[in-house]
Amino acid sequence: MSTTAPGPRDTDPQVLAVDEAFGQPWDAPDDLRITGVSTVVTAPEGIPLVVVKVTTSDDGLVGWGCATFTQRWRAVVTYVEEHLARLVVGRYPGDIEDLLRLCRFSGYWREGPIGNNALSGLDQALWDIAGKRAGRPVHELLGGRVRAAADTYLHASGRTVEECLDQAEALVERGQRHVRLQVSQPGWGTYGSPQLDVVTDPTAPYPHGWRIGEYLTRTPALFAAARERLGDEVELLHDVHSRLTPKQAVVLARALEPYRLFFLEDVLAPEHWDRLPEVRAASPVPLAVGELATSLTDAARLVLAGGVDYLRCHVSDVGGLTAARKLAAAAELTGVRTAWHGPGDTSPIGAAANVALDVTSPACGIQEGHVYREQVHEVFPGTLRIERGWLRPNQAPGWGIEVDEAAAARFPAGLSGHDAWAARVRGLDGGLIAP
C-alpha cells in the first residue's frame, strides 16, 4: 500500500482540505519533495521485520528506515500508511526534526511502541535520504566517528550449563570478547534459551510454572562454571527479562558479584523503574535497562534519575535515530554508557542506525549483535557483518543498505510467536509473570 495509490481519500473534500494544511510551511532550499510513504514487511528469519520506504520527486532517490515492532507489526503498517504518510507527502525531506514533531504531536496522544516505531521508520528513511543527497554515510552527517568500530556481544544459551558454555566457547574462538549467557530451567518460563517441556511441580495448580527461587540459585551457578571454563578475560552478561522484585534483584546482583559481570540486564519491569536508583546503589554489578522504554522522555528519565549504568533502548521504540542521538548526548553528560538493543527483531536498517550512533558517540559502551542469515543479506543488500566481534558502518551514502522488494516478498510475515510464549510464562500458582 502507498499514499500515491488512488482511493476514496483523494476525492474527500475534508481530507483534501487537511492535506492542503500540511503543505510546506516555509520556503525550501529546492523543489525536492516527498512523494510517497509505504512499508515493506518481510520475515527472512521467520521474524517479522518492518521497514518504511520514502520516495521523493527525484526519481530513484529513496530512503529506508526501520519500524520493526515484531509483536504488533500490522498496527505499525497501518499507522505509517494511513496516518503519517498524509502528513509528510509534499513536504521537503530535509526538515527532519520538524516533520517528526508534526507527526508526533498531531495525534494529540503520543508515545508508545506503535507510534514511535512508525516515527522511527520515517525518521531513519529521511536520514538515509539526507546521506544519499550529500553522497556521504549517515555517521558523517552526525559529526563523524570517534571510534573505528563498535564492539559487540552475542548470545550463548543451552538446555544445560555445559551446552551454554560450549556455545560461549565457540563464540570466543570466533573473536567475541563479550558473551551473554542464558540457561534453561524446568517449566515454561525460560527466557533466552530452549524451553524445557518438563513438569516443575506436579502438585501445583500450574505444573509447568516458573520458580524464581530456582532461577536465583541456578544463575550464579552458571556464572561460576563460566568463569572456571572461560577464564577472566571474557566479559560476561546476563538478561533477567524484567521478572524480579527490587529485593530479588539486589539478591541476584550480590550473588553474581564474584563473577564480575559486564552488566546485568533488565532486573525490573518498567512499572517499577522508579526503584532502579535504590537497586543500582545496592548492586555491585552494572545494570543495563531500557529495552522496554517506549518514549524518549521515559528513556531520558532512566539516565537522569541515576538508575542505569547502560542504556539499552530499542531505537525504533523511542522514535528513531533523532531521538536516540539525544539520549546518547544525555548519557555522555551523565557518565552512562549505551548498549542499544539489536537482536534479530531489529532489521538490518535498524542495526545500521545503531552502529552509526555507536561510532559517533563517546558514550558507546557495547552493541548487541546478531549474525543475520544469508537470506537476510539477499533481502537487504549491504547488511553489516560482525568481524571478530566488531561492527563497522558502511561507507556508502546513507545507510549503505537497500531493500530488494522482490526478495522480501518471498518471505511473507506471519504472527509473532511471542504472544503464545508470553501466555505460558506463569508461576506455580498460575499467575502470569510479565513480560
N, C-alpha and C positions, 0 to 999 in steps of 0.2 A: 504494500500500500504506500502511496505517496501523495503529498499535498498537491502535486501537479495533475493528478488524475481527476477527470470531471466527476461531479456528483451534485447532490441537492444543495450543498453549501454554496456552490458557485452562483446560484440564482436567488438565494435568500437575501432580501434587501437588508435585514438586520445584520446578517453575517457580513455582507459587503460593507456596511457602514462601520462595523467593528474593524474589519481589515484595513479600511482607509485610516482609521485612528491609529493603527500600529505602523503607519508609514515612517520613513526616515525622518527623525525629528530635527536634524541639523545637516548642514552640507557635508557630504562625504568627500574624501580626497580624490575619488574617482568614481566611475559608474559601476563598479563591481557590486553585485547583489546576490543574496541567497535566493535560489530559485526552487529548491526542494529540500524537504527533510523526511527521511524514511528510515526504516530499520531493516537489518538483516539478522535473522535468528538461525543459529546453526549449532550442532552438537557433535563435533567430530570425535570427542572422547566420551560421548553419552551425557555430558553436562551441558545444559542449555546456556549458550553464550549470546548476548545481545549486543550488537554494535549499531551505532547511528551513522547514517550516511547523509552528508550535507553537500548538495550540488550548488554550483554557482553559475552566474551568467558568462563566466569564462569557460568555454567548452573544454572539458577534461580536468578542470580544477575541482577536485572532490576532497572532502575531509572525512575522516573516520574517527569515531570516539567510542569508548567502552561504556555501556549502560547495563552491565550484567548483574541482575538480581535473579539468581538462578531459581529461587523458590517461587517467585511471583512474576515471571518474565512476561506473561501476556498482559498484565496490568501496565508494565513499563512500556510495552509496544503501543498500547492504546494511548497512554499519556503523551508519548512523543508525537505520534502521528495525528491525534485528534485535538491536542491542546497546544503543545509547544510550537508545532510547525506553523500554525496560523499567526503566531506572534512574531516570527522572525523572517518568514518569506518576504522578500522585497527589501530587507534591511541590509546594510553594509556589514560584511562579516568581520571586519577588523575591530569593531566596538565590542569586544568580548565581554568585558565587565558589565556594560550597560545592558546587553542582551540577556545575560544571566540574571541580573537584578530584575529586569522586566518579567522574565519567565518565573522567577522565584516568587515575586510579590504579587503577581497578577491573580494568582489563585486564592489570595487572602489568607487561607490556612496554609501554612507551609511546613516544610521539613518532612522527614520520613523517607524510607528507602525507595519507595516507588518514584516519588517526585524527584528526589536527589539523584537517582540513577538516570532518570530521563535527562535531567540537567547536565549530568556528567557526560552523557553521550554527545550532547550538543557542545558543551564546553571543550572537550578533547578534540572533537571534529574541527572546531574553529581554530584551535591551536595548530592542528595539522595543516589547515589551510594557510595559516599565517606563516608556518615554516616553509611550505611549498612556494608561497609568493616570494619569500625572502631568499629562497634557494639554500636554506640552512636547516639543520636539525633543530628540533624544539628546544633541546637543552641550551643551545647557544642563545636563543631568544630569552631564556631565563637568567642570563648573565654569564653563561659558560660554566665549565667544570671546575670544581675544587678537588676532584679526585678522578682518577682514570676509569675506575670501575666500582661496582658495588659488590661487597662480599655477601654471600648468601647462606641460608641454611636450607636443608632438605629434610624430609621426614623419614624416620625409620620406625617400623611397627612390627608387631608379631603376636601370635597367639600365646607365645611363651617368652620369657626373658631371653632365652637363647636365640630364638628366631628373630626377635627385635635387634639383638646385638649383632647377629650375623648381617642383617641389613645395614646397620650402622657402620660396621667394619668395612663393608663393600663401598659405602659412600665415602668414607675416609680414604680408602685406597684410590678413589677417583678424584681426590683433591679437595673434598669438603672439609672445612675447618670447623663448621658449626652443624650440629645434627640435633633434630628434635626427636625425642624418644617417647613412644606410647606403647603400652602393652595391654592385652585383653584381660578381662576378669570375668568370672561367671555372671550370667544374666545378660539382659538386652540393653544395658546402659553404657556399654563400652563406647568410647569415642576415639577416633583416630587410629584404630586397629581393628582386626576382624572380629565380628560378633561371634561369641561362643553360645551356641544354642544349648545351654546347659541349665538345668533347674538349679536355682540358687538355694531355695528352701522349699521343699515340697509341702510343708505345713503352713506356709504363709498365704495370705489372701491373693497375692500376686507372686507365684512361684519363681518367675523369671526376674524378679526385682533386683535393682542395683543397690549394693551395700556400700555406703560411704565409709564405714569403718574399715572394710576390707581394702577399699581404694587408698585410704590414708596409710595403710600398712604396706601394701604392695608397691606403691610408687617409690618410697625411699629404698626399698629392697632392689628395685630395678636400677636405680642410680648407683647404689653401692656396687652392684655387679658390673655396671658400665664403667665405673672408674677403675675397677680391678682389671677389666679386659682391655679398655681403650686407652688407659693411662690418663695423665693430667693435661695433655696438650690440647685435646679436642674440647671445644666448647659445647656444652650440653644444654638443651632446652626442653621444656615440657608445657603442655596445654591442659589446663584443668577443665576448660569449656564451661566456665561460669556456674559451677554447681555447688560451691561451698558457702557456708555462712562466714561472716568475718572471723569468728573464733576458729573455725575449722581451717580457714585459710592461713591463719598465723601458725596453727599447729603443723600444717604441712610445710610451710616455708621454713620453720625452725628444724623440722626433721630432715629437710634437704640441705641444710647449711653445710654439712661436711663435704658435700659433693660439688660445691661451687658452681651452681647453675649460672649460665649466661643470663637467662631470665626465666621466670615462671609466669605463664600467660593466663589471663582471664580467670582470676581466682574468684571474682564475684560477678553476679548478674548485674546488668545495668541498673536495675531497680535499686541496687544497694551501692552505687558508685559514690554516694556521699560518705560512705565509710572507708573508702580507699585510703585517705591520708593516714588514718589510725592503723590500718593494716600495714601500709607501707612503712610506717615508723617502727612497727614491731617485727618487720620481716628482715631477715639477714640476707635474703637474695633479692635481686632486682625484679620488679613487677612490670609486666607488659600488658597493657589494656587498651581497648578502643575498637576492636573488631566490630562490636555491635553498636558503635556510635552511628547515628543516622542524621546528624546535623553538624555543621561547622561549629556552632556555639557549644553544643554538648562536648564535642571533642576538645575544644579550646578550654573548657572548664576542667577537664581531666588534667591538662597541663598546668593551668594557672592555679589550681587548688592544691597542687603538690601531691597528687595521688598516684603518679606513674613515673617509672624510670624510662620506659619505652612506649611510645605512642604507636598503636597497631591498627590504624583505621583501614577499612576497605575504601579506597579512594573514591570510587564511584558512589558509595553510600553517603558520603559527606558532600557530594556535589561536583567532584571532578578535580582536575589539576589546579584550577584557580583557587578553590577552597583549600586544597592540601598545601599549596605554597604558603598560605597564611599560617597554617598550623605548623609548618616547618620553621617559619620565622619565629613563632611563639616558642617552639621547642628550643631553638637555638638560644634565645634570650633567657631561658629558664634552666638550662643545663639538662633538658630532657633530650632523648635520642629517638629517632624514628625507626620503625620496623614495619613498613607498610604490608598489609595483607596481600598475599599473592599466590594462592594455590590454583588448582585447575579451574575453579569457578571465577577466575579473572581472565578475561580474553587477552590475547597477545597485545592488543592495543593498550589495554589497561596495564599490562606488565611493562610496556614501553614507557608509559606515563610514570609508573613507579620509579623506573630507573632514571628517567630524566630528573625527577625530584632528588633521587639519591646522589647523583653525581654533581648536582648544583647546590646542595645544601650542606653546610658544615655540621648540621645536626644529625646526619645519617648515621645510624648505629648498625643496622643489619637489614637485609632484604630477604623476605621469604621467597623461595624459589619454587619453580615447578618445571619438570622436564616434559615438555609437550611431545606428544606422539607425532609421527611423521605426517599423518593426515591433517593435523592442525597446521603444520608448515605449508601443506598444499592449499588449504583454505586461506591462510594468512601468510602470503609470501613476505619474507623479511622478519618473521618471528625470531626473537632473540634466543640464543642458545647459551646455556651455562657452560663455561670452560674452566675446569679445575676450580670450581666454586665461585667463579667471578662472572658477573653480568656487565657487559659493556653496551652503551647505547649505540644505535645505528648512526652512521654519519650522513645518510641520505636526507634530503629535505623532509621536513615534517617528522612523523614517527618513523619513516622508512619502512612502513608496513602497509600493504594494500590488502584488499579482500577480493578473492576470486568468487564471485557470486554463483557461478555455475557449480563450482566445487562445494560451496556452502550448502547448496540445495540438495546435494547428495547425502547430507547428514541432518535430516529434519529433527527438530527438538520435540521432546515429549514432556510429560510431567516430571518434575524433580522427585527423586526418591526420598528427599529429606522429610516430607510430611509423614510418610509411613514409618520411618525410623523414629521420628520425634514422638509419635503417638505411643510408642512402646517403652520409652525411657521413663520408668516409674520405680518407686521404692517398693519394698516388700509389702507395704500396706496398700499398694495400688495407686498412691498419689503421684500425679505427674511431676516429673523433675524437669524444670525448664532451664536453658533451652534444650 
